[in-house]
Amino acid sequence: MTILRGKCWECCCRCLRRCLPYFDRRLFFCLTALYAVTFVLVLPVLCWRLRHSAFELLHKDVEKEQALLQRENTMRLNKSIAYLRSYNRRMPSTIHNLKNIPGNSKTSYDVSDGLYMAATIITLSRARDVYKPMYFTQVVSEFFALIDDILEKNKIALFVCNVDLQPENHNEMLYIPKWIKVFEKYANISIKDPVYALSVIEKEKRDYVYCLEQTLRFNSTYVLLVEDDAVPRRELFPVLFNILKEHENAGIRNSRRQNVTFFKLYHPERLLGYISLEVERIPELISMCVIVTSVFVMIYVNRIEKPISLSFLCISIMVYSCLVLLVIGRQNLIELRRMSKFLYQVTPAPSCCTPAMLYTNDGAKIVSNYLTGVNCYPKFGKDTAIDTLVKEKKLNAKLIQPNLFKHIGLVSAVRGEMIDPYVV
């Protein structure tokens, strides 16, 4: 043991003697100052209240966050109601690709020229007796605003799928224009109907299949299925059209890329960090660190003439850049991709969550048929069932990042109660 200890000490001394000629006291102090200023001054100031940053862990307050989200919800709701009222007043000038069916007071979409995208919002009332978040009103309002802003209005048809057990009591339906096509699954059922005996998880799955199948009747190229607590972001359609165009062009050259089953348009932000099992996250972190390190090293080396230990400099900056990226959080860094529709990232879809899904026509049929044949129960919801299908059939499923939807569901439709605001 004494001999081994002596050899280790001798080896350390030899390495130290080799490094000493290249030791740069100025470099050491520069790096120390860089670390100190960054982690003691700059990052705490910039990231103290930044969601998903490392500093968020220091001041988590569930009640305060719930109150904040409720205030934000109230402001969004007021704007949405005002927009829908003005929209209904000018409705005749904003109706697109609609035609009246003779002898019927309802309307339907004219799909004689082929429909590119059918978008359906799945909704049910929630927490009627406690807090009324009115998420559906906000989602519908935002969809109307987005469709009204794009040039390709005739490419998109918007539907509503009301899966409330008492659809007549879903008061938010009063805010939407009468010409919107509404699917109602439980329009004529009694209290003795077997659906009342179903578990909440199984009912949710059956409702999802119903809405998917109703939308498929319009034979659109793509089916966009959105839950009523997922608000679309302003860049939704420009980004989607660009990605789908690239996907279709690439599909001509590569059949694997053509056969995409679905695109996830939302994934919980807490799961979008660097520390993840997803295959692209760690390589992405390493590549970012390499870029930052290369820039730092080139700047420093070009400014000095004295020989330095490049390995020491590279390792120090590599560790520094890695820590900075982890503290800020990948969730915040990928927001920079919103600067252009061409910067959005398409990666393999991870497990979990279906607030906003864009299916190809064939993909929607595959998912619908599979879900019809499985039973869902606690810890095996419809999202888990879809993930199982993807793995079993080796389907091609994608995730678009950053998210094209914002999840605002503080009140859970499944649990009927408020959830932890830090998992919204």
VMD Tcl script that draws the C-alpha trace (Angstrom):
set ca {
  {0.00 0.00 0.00}
  {2.87 2.36 0.90}
  {4.56 1.63 -2.45}
  {1.30 2.32 -4.36}
  {0.79 5.59 -2.48}
  {4.34 6.65 -3.28}
  {3.87 5.93 -7.00}
  {0.65 7.96 -7.10}
  {2.36 10.92 -5.43}
  {5.28 10.68 -7.82}
  {2.90 10.63 -10.80}
  {1.04 13.72 -9.51}
  {4.28 15.61 -8.99}
  {5.44 14.73 -12.50}
  {2.18 16.03 -14.00}
  {2.41 19.19 -11.91}
  {5.98 19.87 -13.07}
  {4.87 19.53 -16.69}
  {1.97 21.92 -16.21}
  {3.81 24.58 -14.20}
  {5.70 26.06 -17.15}
  {2.33 26.71 -18.77}
  {0.55 27.92 -15.67}
  {-0.81 31.38 -16.35}
  {-1.74 33.24 -13.20}
  {-3.70 35.77 -15.24}
  {-5.70 32.96 -16.87}
  {-6.47 31.48 -13.47}
  {-7.72 34.80 -12.10}
  {-9.71 35.51 -15.29}
  {-11.49 32.17 -15.02}
  {-12.13 32.67 -11.30}
  {-13.58 36.11 -11.97}
  {-15.68 34.75 -14.84}
  {-17.19 32.03 -12.63}
  {-17.78 34.43 -9.74}
  {-19.41 37.20 -11.77}
  {-21.58 34.76 -13.73}
  {-22.88 32.58 -10.89}
  {-22.95 35.14 -8.08}
  {-24.14 38.26 -9.92}
  {-25.38 37.82 -13.49}
  {-27.38 34.58 -13.41}
  {-29.14 35.25 -10.07}
  {-30.29 38.64 -11.37}
  {-31.45 37.33 -14.75}
  {-32.86 33.96 -13.71}
  {-34.17 34.36 -10.17}
  {-37.82 34.41 -11.32}
  {-37.25 32.57 -14.58}
  {-39.49 29.52 -14.89}
  {-37.62 26.21 -15.26}
  {-34.26 27.73 -14.28}
  {-32.23 26.19 -11.45}
  {-33.07 29.19 -9.23}
  {-36.77 28.32 -9.39}
  {-36.07 25.46 -6.98}
  {-35.09 28.00 -4.30}
  {-38.42 29.80 -4.08}
  {-41.21 27.39 -5.05}
  {-44.55 28.45 -3.57}
  {-47.54 26.41 -4.76}
  {-50.23 28.74 -3.41}
  {-48.60 31.86 -4.82}
  {-48.12 30.19 -8.21}
  {-51.76 29.05 -8.27}
  {-52.91 32.60 -7.55}
  {-50.65 33.93 -10.31}
  {-51.99 31.44 -12.86}
  {-55.57 32.27 -11.90}
  {-54.92 35.99 -12.41}
  {-53.37 35.27 -15.81}
  {-56.35 33.08 -16.66}
  {-58.81 35.84 -15.75}
  {-56.99 38.36 -17.96}
  {-56.90 35.94 -20.90}
  {-60.57 35.11 -20.40}
  {-61.67 38.75 -20.43}
  {-59.79 39.33 -23.69}
  {-61.24 36.15 -25.19}
  {-64.85 37.05 -24.34}
  {-64.39 40.54 -25.80}
  {-62.88 39.08 -28.97}
  {-65.66 36.51 -29.42}
  {-68.34 39.17 -29.03}
  {-66.73 41.33 -31.71}
  {-66.18 38.24 -33.86}
  {-69.86 37.27 -33.66}
  {-70.89 40.79 -34.67}
  {-68.86 40.60 -37.87}
  {-69.52 36.89 -38.42}
  {-71.03 37.16 -41.95}
  {-67.78 38.64 -43.27}
  {-65.58 36.03 -41.62}
  {-67.32 32.81 -42.62}
  {-65.02 30.87 -44.91}
  {-65.45 27.59 -46.84}
  {-69.01 27.14 -45.53}
  {-72.21 26.34 -47.35}
  {-75.77 25.88 -46.17}
  {-77.35 22.46 -46.48}
  {-80.78 22.80 -48.12}
  {-83.58 22.08 -45.70}
  {-81.27 22.11 -42.70}
  {-80.64 24.98 -40.31}
  {-77.11 23.75 -39.59}
  {-74.05 24.25 -41.74}
  {-71.22 22.06 -42.93}
  {-67.80 22.57 -44.40}
  {-67.45 22.50 -48.14}
  {-64.74 19.94 -48.73}
  {-65.37 19.41 -52.42}
  {-61.87 20.68 -53.20}
  {-60.28 18.59 -50.46}
  {-59.63 19.71 -46.90}
  {-56.02 20.09 -45.80}
  {-56.50 20.23 -42.03}
  {-59.51 19.52 -39.81}
  {-59.05 20.90 -36.29}
  {-61.30 19.68 -33.48}
  {-61.41 21.00 -29.92}
  {-62.46 18.37 -27.36}
  {-64.35 19.97 -24.49}
  {-66.39 19.33 -21.37}
  {-67.37 21.59 -18.51}
  {-65.30 21.37 -15.34}
  {-65.56 22.46 -11.69}
  {-68.94 24.16 -12.15}
  {-69.49 24.65 -8.43}
  {-66.06 25.96 -7.46}
  {-63.71 27.83 -9.80}
  {-64.87 28.40 -13.37}
  {-61.71 28.67 -15.49}
  {-63.54 28.69 -18.87}
  {-60.57 27.30 -20.77}
  {-62.66 26.34 -23.80}
  {-63.68 29.96 -24.42}
  {-60.03 31.01 -24.50}
  {-59.00 28.21 -26.86}
  {-61.84 28.87 -29.31}
  {-61.14 32.59 -29.28}
  {-57.46 32.07 -30.06}
  {-58.22 29.63 -32.87}
  {-60.62 32.10 -34.49}
  {-57.99 34.84 -34.26}
  {-55.28 32.63 -35.78}
  {-57.44 31.36 -38.63}
  {-58.61 34.90 -39.34}
  {-54.98 36.05 -39.69}
  {-53.74 33.47 -42.19}
  {-54.12 33.62 -45.95}
  {-54.88 29.91 -46.40}
  {-58.21 30.05 -44.53}
  {-59.79 27.54 -46.88}
  {-57.18 24.95 -45.85}
  {-58.48 24.69 -42.28}
  {-61.86 23.69 -40.84}
  {-62.62 24.13 -37.13}
  {-64.95 21.81 -35.20}
  {-65.98 21.36 -31.57}
  {-66.50 17.99 -29.89}
  {-68.65 18.32 -26.75}
  {-68.18 15.19 -24.61}
  {-69.89 16.49 -21.49}
  {-72.36 13.98 -20.01}
  {-74.82 16.87 -19.80}
  {-73.98 18.84 -22.96}
  {-76.82 21.29 -22.43}
  {-75.14 22.42 -19.19}
  {-71.87 23.30 -20.90}
  {-72.45 27.05 -20.67}
  {-69.32 28.00 -22.59}
  {-70.93 26.69 -25.77}
  {-73.06 29.85 -25.75}
  {-70.04 31.95 -26.73}
  {-69.25 30.18 -30.01}
  {-70.94 31.08 -33.32}
  {-73.98 28.99 -34.24}
  {-72.47 27.96 -37.58}
  {-69.60 26.03 -35.97}
  {-70.09 22.29 -36.40}
  {-70.45 20.65 -32.97}
  {-70.25 16.91 -32.32}
  {-72.21 15.86 -29.21}
  {-71.65 12.32 -28.00}
  {-74.07 12.31 -25.08}
  {-76.95 14.37 -26.45}
  {-79.70 11.85 -25.61}
  {-78.66 9.64 -22.72}
  {-80.29 8.92 -19.37}
  {-78.77 8.64 -15.93}
  {-78.97 4.84 -16.32}
  {-76.73 4.80 -19.38}
  {-73.71 2.44 -19.00}
  {-71.35 5.35 -19.61}
  {-71.94 6.50 -16.03}
  {-70.39 3.24 -14.82}
  {-67.15 3.77 -16.75}
  {-63.97 4.90 -15.05}
  {-62.96 8.48 -15.79}
  {-59.85 7.24 -17.63}
  {-61.77 4.85 -19.89}
  {-64.43 7.47 -20.64}
  {-61.73 9.96 -21.58}
  {-60.24 7.44 -24.00}
  {-63.62 6.65 -25.60}
  {-64.39 10.34 -25.94}
  {-61.05 10.88 -27.65}
  {-61.75 8.08 -30.13}
  {-65.23 9.46 -30.83}
  {-63.88 12.94 -31.59}
  {-61.11 11.50 -33.74}
  {-63.55 9.40 -35.77}
  {-66.00 12.27 -36.21}
  {-63.21 14.46 -37.55}
  {-62.01 11.71 -39.89}
  {-65.39 11.80 -41.63}
  {-64.25 14.96 -43.41}
  {-61.36 13.08 -45.03}
  {-58.77 15.79 -44.44}
  {-55.06 15.31 -45.08}
  {-54.30 16.12 -41.43}
  {-56.35 15.92 -38.24}
  {-55.54 18.36 -35.43}
  {-57.03 17.19 -32.12}
  {-56.79 19.68 -29.26}
  {-57.99 19.40 -25.68}
  {-59.82 22.43 -24.33}
  {-57.05 23.52 -21.96}
  {-54.37 23.87 -24.65}
  {-54.16 27.40 -26.10}
  {-52.53 27.68 -29.54}
  {-49.59 30.05 -29.86}
  {-49.60 32.82 -32.44}
  {-47.04 31.11 -34.66}
  {-48.97 27.80 -34.82}
  {-50.08 27.72 -38.45}
  {-47.05 29.36 -40.13}
  {-44.75 26.90 -38.34}
  {-47.00 23.91 -39.04}
  {-47.38 24.70 -42.72}
  {-43.61 25.12 -43.07}
  {-42.79 21.86 -41.25}
  {-45.47 19.90 -43.12}
  {-44.21 21.24 -46.43}
  {-40.66 20.13 -45.58}
  {-42.01 16.79 -44.35}
  {-43.96 16.22 -47.57}
  {-41.00 17.19 -49.76}
  {-38.67 14.94 -47.77}
  {-41.21 12.13 -48.00}
  {-40.79 12.07 -51.76}
  {-37.14 11.09 -51.23}
  {-37.53 9.00 -48.08}
  {-40.60 6.84 -47.42}
  {-39.76 6.55 -43.70}
  {-40.04 10.32 -43.30}
  {-43.28 10.28 -45.26}
  {-44.96 7.72 -43.00}
  {-45.24 9.89 -39.90}
  {-48.14 8.80 -37.70}
  {-48.46 12.03 -35.74}
  {-46.72 15.18 -34.54}
  {-46.95 16.14 -30.88}
  {-47.41 19.89 -30.65}
  {-47.09 20.06 -26.87}
  {-44.94 18.29 -24.30}
  {-44.82 19.30 -20.61}
  {-42.12 21.94 -20.25}
  {-40.78 20.40 -17.08}
  {-39.78 17.39 -19.23}
  {-37.99 19.42 -21.91}
  {-34.77 19.96 -19.95}
  {-31.28 18.68 -20.69}
  {-31.43 16.07 -17.93}
  {-33.56 13.57 -19.80}
  {-33.58 10.10 -21.33}
  {-34.45 11.51 -24.76}
  {-31.70 10.71 -27.24}
  {-31.14 14.25 -28.51}
  {-30.80 16.10 -25.19}
  {-27.27 15.21 -23.98}
  {-25.69 15.50 -27.47}
  {-27.42 18.87 -27.78}
  {-25.91 20.00 -24.46}
  {-22.45 18.77 -25.43}
  {-22.56 20.44 -28.85}
  {-23.64 23.75 -27.28}
  {-20.76 23.50 -24.78}
  {-18.28 22.77 -27.57}
  {-19.44 25.84 -29.52}
  {-19.19 28.14 -26.49}
  {-15.80 26.69 -25.52}
  {-14.41 27.13 -29.05}
  {-15.44 30.78 -29.13}
  {-13.94 31.50 -25.68}
  {-10.67 29.73 -26.47}
  {-10.19 31.49 -29.82}
  {-10.82 34.89 -28.25}
  {-8.41 34.26 -25.36}
  {-5.63 32.65 -27.41}
  {-5.66 35.45 -29.99}
  {-5.20 38.08 -27.26}
  {-2.11 36.62 -25.55}
  {1.37 35.58 -26.64}
  {2.45 33.52 -23.63}
  {2.05 29.71 -23.98}
  {-0.84 28.35 -21.93}
  {-2.28 24.98 -21.08}
  {-5.02 24.66 -23.70}
  {-6.40 21.54 -22.06}
  {-6.88 23.39 -18.75}
  {-8.55 26.32 -20.53}
  {-10.83 24.07 -22.60}
  {-11.91 21.97 -19.62}
  {-12.58 25.06 -17.50}
  {-14.71 26.74 -20.18}
  {-16.46 23.46 -21.01}
  {-17.51 23.05 -17.38}
  {-18.46 26.73 -17.19}
  {-20.67 26.64 -20.29}
  {-22.30 23.38 -19.19}
  {-23.20 24.86 -15.79}
  {-24.55 28.06 -17.38}
  {-26.79 26.11 -19.77}
  {-28.08 23.87 -16.98}
  {-28.82 26.83 -14.71}
  {-30.73 28.74 -17.40}
  {-32.58 25.62 -18.48}
  {-33.09 24.16 -21.93}
  {-36.77 25.15 -21.76}
  {-35.76 28.81 -21.81}
  {-32.97 28.45 -24.36}
  {-35.15 26.78 -27.01}
  {-37.49 29.78 -26.82}
  {-34.90 31.51 -29.02}
  {-36.07 29.24 -31.83}
  {-39.33 31.19 -31.98}
  {-37.47 33.96 -33.81}
  {-38.15 32.16 -37.09}
  {-40.45 29.40 -38.30}
  {-37.39 27.79 -39.89}
  {-35.65 27.26 -36.53}
  {-38.20 24.90 -34.98}
  {-36.86 21.47 -34.10}
  {-38.49 18.15 -35.02}
  {-37.38 15.23 -32.84}
  {-38.66 11.74 -31.98}
  {-41.79 12.04 -29.84}
  {-41.28 11.21 -26.15}
  {-43.85 9.49 -23.96}
  {-46.66 11.32 -22.17}
  {-49.47 13.69 -22.81}
  {-51.88 14.47 -25.65}
  {-53.18 18.06 -25.22}
  {-52.42 18.86 -28.87}
  {-51.77 16.22 -31.55}
  {-51.54 16.55 -35.32}
  {-52.30 13.24 -37.03}
  {-51.85 12.30 -40.63}
  {-55.05 10.80 -42.04}
  {-53.61 7.28 -41.98}
  {-52.08 7.87 -38.55}
  {-55.43 8.97 -37.11}
  {-57.06 5.76 -38.36}
  {-54.30 3.60 -36.88}
  {-54.57 5.31 -33.47}
  {-58.38 5.22 -33.50}
  {-58.49 1.50 -34.31}
  {-55.93 0.68 -31.63}
  {-57.58 2.72 -28.87}
  {-60.95 1.15 -29.67}
  {-59.50 -2.26 -28.84}
  {-57.83 -1.43 -25.50}
  {-59.21 -0.63 -22.05}
  {-57.74 2.26 -20.10}
  {-57.42 2.45 -16.33}
  {-55.41 4.42 -13.74}
  {-51.73 4.51 -14.76}
  {-52.70 3.38 -18.29}
  {-54.43 6.36 -19.84}
  {-54.93 7.09 -23.51}
  {-51.52 8.77 -23.80}
  {-49.81 5.66 -22.39}
  {-51.84 3.50 -24.77}
  {-50.70 5.61 -27.74}
  {-47.06 5.35 -26.58}
  {-47.48 1.57 -26.35}
  {-48.84 1.49 -29.90}
  {-45.86 3.50 -31.19}
  {-43.39 1.10 -29.57}
  {-45.22 -2.09 -30.58}
  {-45.72 -1.11 -34.23}
  {-42.47 0.91 -34.48}
  {-44.41 3.90 -35.75}
  {-42.81 7.19 -36.73}
  {-43.96 9.80 -34.19}
  {-42.48 13.30 -33.90}
  {-42.38 16.20 -31.45}
  {-42.13 19.83 -32.58}
  {-40.08 22.06 -30.27}
  {-40.57 24.58 -28.77}
  {-44.21 23.93 -27.96}
  {-46.84 25.29 -30.33}
  {-49.45 25.20 -27.56}
  {-49.56 26.52 -24.01}
  {-51.17 24.24 -21.43}
  {-53.37 26.29 -19.08}
  {-55.22 23.44 -17.34}
  {-54.79 24.31 -13.68}
  {-58.15 22.59 -13.07}
  {-57.98 18.95 -14.15}
  {-60.88 17.54 -16.17}
  {-60.01 14.02 -14.96}
  {-59.53 14.74 -11.25}
  {-61.97 17.65 -11.08}
  {-59.62 19.60 -8.82}
  {-56.70 22.00 -8.98}
  {-53.35 20.42 -9.69}
  {-49.80 21.41 -8.78}
  {-49.10 24.59 -10.81}
  {-45.52 23.48 -11.36}
  {-46.66 20.50 -13.46}
  {-49.07 22.50 -15.67}
}
mol new
graphics top color blue
foreach p $ca { graphics top sphere $p radius 0.5 }
foreach p [lrange $ca 0 end-1] q [lrange $ca 1 end] { graphics top cylinder $p $q radius 0.2 }
display resetview
